[in-house]
Amino acid sequence: MASRSYGQYCGVTSAVELIGERWALLIVRDLLVGPRRYTDLKQGLPRIPTNILSTRLKELQESGVVRRVPVMNCGLVYELTPYGRELEPIVLALGRWGFQAMGDPDPGDVVTADSLTMALRTAFQADAAAGLPPADYELHVGDVTLRAEVTPDGLAVAQLSPPAPPVGGRRPVGEPDLVFAAGPGIRRVISGELAPAAAIDEGVVHVLAGEASLLERFAATFHIDPGPRALAA
């Protein structure tokens, strides 16, 4: 349990006391992608001080959100408990809400494999995917490369680079239908502010292999409405 108490008898208060400390929710975000060793978590959160990471992990374990388990050939790893996994729809909803406030990145801001994985899961439109043919995308953002396999049944994301943590990882098979690189401007494609063809023309997206027309399907499958904050701006 976090040491800070707000002194209120309220479910929201309890939630904030459990996961509201700085960095705690980002640890949960990364563990929603899969179990992680301590070093994996530190690599995925490069600015977190080691003492804070250790403290947050201890608090999350004491709260029943995270547990530490042995895995063959990997040693001890951290994973979410069933109670902790109940945070997934909440984290995805927070991601969609926070998307409205995202502008251009500040100098030094990074995209990690886990944050990009969760961004894809946040933007994924299951209803749209159910009505479209399967598609397999390879997405390059900076040093991160992910493979997003979309079928009518859902989304599966695999980390290609940097090398994925050796816990519960999966390797895709076959060749992707579309390989493309993108910068921060991909946010405008996901929001619908920039059409895929225009994104290619403006250099926001660079098609490396496959049919460029598949970017239209990607934009239909991964979309977040800019929401009321954009209308009020």
C-alpha positions as CSV (number, residue, x, y, z in Angstrom):
1,M,0.0,0.0,0.0
2,A,1.3,3.5,-0.8
3,S,2.2,5.4,2.3
4,R,0.1,8.4,1.3
5,S,-3.6,8.4,2.5
6,Y,-6.2,10.9,1.4
7,G,-8.4,10.1,4.4
8,Q,-11.6,9.6,2.3
9,Y,-13.8,6.5,2.2
10,C,-14.2,6.3,-1.6
11,G,-13.4,3.8,-4.4
12,V,-11.7,6.5,-6.4
13,T,-9.6,7.4,-3.4
14,S,-8.6,3.7,-2.9
15,A,-7.6,3.4,-6.5
16,V,-5.5,6.5,-6.4
17,E,-3.8,5.3,-3.2
18,L,-3.0,2.0,-4.9
19,I,-1.7,3.2,-8.3
20,G,-1.6,7.0,-8.2
21,E,2.0,7.4,-7.1
22,R,4.4,8.7,-9.7
23,W,5.4,6.0,-12.2
24,A,3.1,3.4,-10.8
25,L,0.6,3.5,-13.7
26,L,3.4,3.3,-16.3
27,I,4.7,0.2,-14.6
28,V,1.2,-1.3,-14.9
29,R,1.1,-0.2,-18.5
30,D,4.3,-2.1,-19.4
31,L,3.2,-5.2,-17.4
32,L,0.0,-5.2,-19.4
33,V,2.2,-6.0,-22.4
34,G,3.7,-9.0,-20.6
35,P,5.8,-10.1,-17.6
36,R,9.0,-8.2,-17.2
37,R,12.3,-8.6,-15.4
38,Y,13.4,-5.7,-13.2
39,T,16.0,-4.8,-15.9
40,D,13.3,-4.8,-18.6
41,L,11.2,-2.4,-16.6
42,K,14.1,-0.1,-16.1
43,Q,15.0,-0.2,-19.8
44,G,11.3,0.6,-20.7
45,L,11.2,3.5,-18.2
46,P,14.6,5.1,-18.8
47,R,14.0,8.1,-16.6
48,I,12.8,6.3,-13.5
49,P,15.3,6.3,-10.6
50,T,16.2,2.8,-9.5
51,N,15.1,3.4,-5.9
52,I,11.7,4.7,-7.1
53,L,11.2,1.6,-9.4
54,S,12.0,-0.7,-6.5
55,T,9.7,1.2,-4.2
56,R,6.8,1.2,-6.6
57,L,7.2,-2.5,-7.3
58,K,7.1,-3.2,-3.6
59,E,4.0,-1.1,-3.1
60,L,2.2,-2.7,-6.1
61,Q,3.1,-6.1,-4.7
62,E,1.8,-5.2,-1.3
63,S,-1.4,-3.9,-2.9
64,G,-2.0,-7.2,-4.7
65,V,-1.6,-5.6,-8.2
66,V,1.7,-7.1,-9.1
67,R,3.4,-10.4,-8.1
68,R,7.0,-11.7,-8.5
69,V,7.2,-15.2,-9.9
70,P,10.1,-17.5,-11.1
71,V,10.3,-18.3,-14.8
72,M,12.5,-21.0,-16.2
73,N,15.7,-19.5,-17.9
74,C,14.7,-16.0,-16.9
75,G,14.8,-15.9,-13.1
76,L,12.3,-13.8,-11.2
77,V,9.9,-11.6,-13.2
78,Y,7.1,-9.3,-12.3
79,E,3.6,-9.8,-13.7
80,L,0.2,-8.5,-13.0
81,T,-2.1,-10.5,-10.8
82,P,-5.7,-11.1,-11.9
83,Y,-6.7,-8.1,-9.9
84,G,-4.0,-6.0,-11.6
85,R,-5.1,-7.2,-15.1
86,E,-8.5,-5.7,-14.4
87,L,-6.8,-2.4,-14.9
88,E,-6.4,-3.0,-18.7
89,P,-9.7,-1.4,-19.9
90,I,-9.0,1.5,-17.5
91,V,-5.5,2.0,-18.8
92,L,-6.7,1.8,-22.4
93,A,-9.5,4.4,-21.7
94,L,-6.9,6.7,-20.0
95,G,-4.8,6.4,-23.2
96,R,-7.7,7.4,-25.4
97,W,-8.5,10.3,-23.1
98,G,-4.8,11.4,-22.9
99,F,-4.5,11.1,-26.7
100,Q,-6.6,14.3,-27.0
101,A,-4.0,16.3,-25.1
102,M,-1.0,15.0,-27.1
103,G,0.8,17.6,-29.2
104,D,4.3,17.3,-30.7
105,P,6.8,15.5,-28.5
106,D,9.2,17.5,-26.3
107,P,12.9,17.2,-26.9
108,G,14.1,14.0,-25.3
109,D,10.7,12.3,-25.3
110,V,11.0,8.7,-26.4
111,V,8.8,6.0,-27.7
112,T,9.4,2.6,-26.1
113,A,8.3,-0.8,-27.5
114,D,5.8,-1.2,-24.6
115,S,4.3,2.3,-24.9
116,L,3.9,1.8,-28.7
117,T,2.3,-1.6,-28.2
118,M,-0.2,-0.1,-25.7
119,A,-0.8,2.8,-28.1
120,L,-1.8,0.3,-30.8
121,R,-4.0,-1.6,-28.4
122,T,-5.6,1.7,-27.3
123,A,-6.3,2.8,-30.9
124,F,-7.4,-0.6,-32.1
125,Q,-11.0,-0.7,-33.5
126,A,-12.2,-4.3,-33.1
127,D,-15.5,-3.6,-34.9
128,A,-13.7,-2.2,-38.0
129,A,-11.2,-5.1,-38.0
130,A,-14.1,-7.6,-37.9
131,G,-15.4,-6.2,-41.2
132,L,-12.0,-6.1,-43.0
133,P,-9.7,-8.8,-44.4
134,P,-6.8,-9.8,-42.2
135,A,-3.7,-7.6,-42.5
136,D,-0.2,-7.8,-41.1
137,Y,1.7,-4.6,-40.5
138,E,5.3,-3.9,-39.6
139,L,5.7,-0.5,-38.0
140,H,9.0,1.3,-37.5
141,V,9.0,4.2,-35.0
142,G,12.6,5.4,-34.2
143,D,14.5,2.4,-32.9
144,V,11.3,0.4,-32.2
145,T,9.8,-2.1,-34.6
146,L,6.6,-3.9,-34.0
147,R,4.5,-6.4,-35.9
148,A,0.8,-5.9,-35.7
149,E,-1.3,-8.8,-36.9
150,V,-5.0,-7.9,-37.4
151,T,-7.6,-10.5,-37.9
152,P,-11.4,-10.4,-37.5
153,D,-10.8,-12.0,-34.1
154,G,-8.5,-9.3,-32.8
155,L,-5.0,-7.8,-32.6
156,A,-1.7,-9.5,-31.8
157,V,1.4,-7.3,-31.4
158,A,5.0,-8.7,-31.4
159,Q,8.1,-6.8,-30.6
160,L,10.9,-7.1,-33.2
161,S,13.3,-4.5,-32.1
162,P,14.8,-3.8,-29.7
163,P,15.0,-7.5,-28.9
164,A,11.9,-8.5,-27.0
165,P,12.2,-9.5,-23.4
166,P,12.5,-13.3,-23.2
167,V,9.3,-13.8,-21.2
168,G,6.2,-14.8,-23.0
169,G,7.3,-13.3,-26.3
170,R,6.1,-14.5,-29.6
171,R,7.6,-14.3,-33.1
172,P,5.4,-13.7,-36.1
173,V,5.5,-16.0,-39.1
174,G,5.5,-15.1,-42.8
175,E,6.0,-11.7,-44.4
176,P,4.0,-8.6,-43.4
177,D,1.6,-7.1,-45.9
178,L,2.8,-3.6,-45.3
179,V,6.0,-2.3,-43.8
180,F,6.2,1.4,-43.0
181,A,8.1,3.9,-40.9
182,A,6.5,6.8,-39.1
183,G,7.3,9.7,-36.9
184,P,5.2,11.6,-34.3
185,G,3.0,12.8,-37.1
186,I,1.4,9.3,-37.2
187,R,-0.8,10.7,-34.4
188,R,-2.6,12.8,-37.0
189,V,-3.3,9.7,-39.1
190,I,-4.7,7.9,-36.1
191,S,-6.9,10.9,-35.2
192,G,-8.2,11.2,-38.8
193,E,-6.8,14.7,-39.1
194,L,-4.5,13.6,-42.0
195,A,-5.5,11.2,-44.7
196,P,-3.1,8.3,-45.3
197,A,-2.3,9.4,-48.8
198,A,-1.5,12.9,-47.6
199,A,0.7,11.4,-44.8
200,I,2.8,9.7,-47.5
201,D,3.0,12.8,-49.6
202,E,4.0,14.9,-46.6
203,G,6.7,12.4,-45.5
204,V,4.9,11.6,-42.2
205,V,4.8,8.0,-43.3
206,H,7.3,6.2,-45.4
207,V,6.2,3.0,-47.0
208,L,9.2,0.5,-47.1
209,A,7.5,-2.5,-48.6
210,G,4.0,-3.6,-49.6
211,E,1.0,-1.8,-51.1
212,A,0.7,1.8,-49.9
213,S,-3.1,1.5,-50.2
214,L,-3.0,-0.7,-47.2
215,L,-2.3,2.4,-45.1
216,E,-6.0,3.2,-45.6
217,R,-6.9,0.0,-43.9
218,F,-4.5,0.6,-41.1
219,A,-6.1,4.0,-40.5
220,A,-9.5,2.5,-40.4
221,T,-8.4,-0.2,-37.9
222,F,-6.3,2.1,-35.6
223,H,-8.3,5.2,-34.9
224,I,-8.9,7.5,-31.9
225,D,-11.4,10.3,-32.2
226,P,-9.7,13.6,-31.3
227,G,-12.7,14.3,-29.0
228,P,-14.1,17.4,-27.4
229,R,-10.8,18.8,-26.3
230,A,-9.8,19.3,-29.9
231,L,-13.1,21.0,-30.6
232,A,-12.6,23.4,-27.7
233,A,-9.1,24.3,-28.6
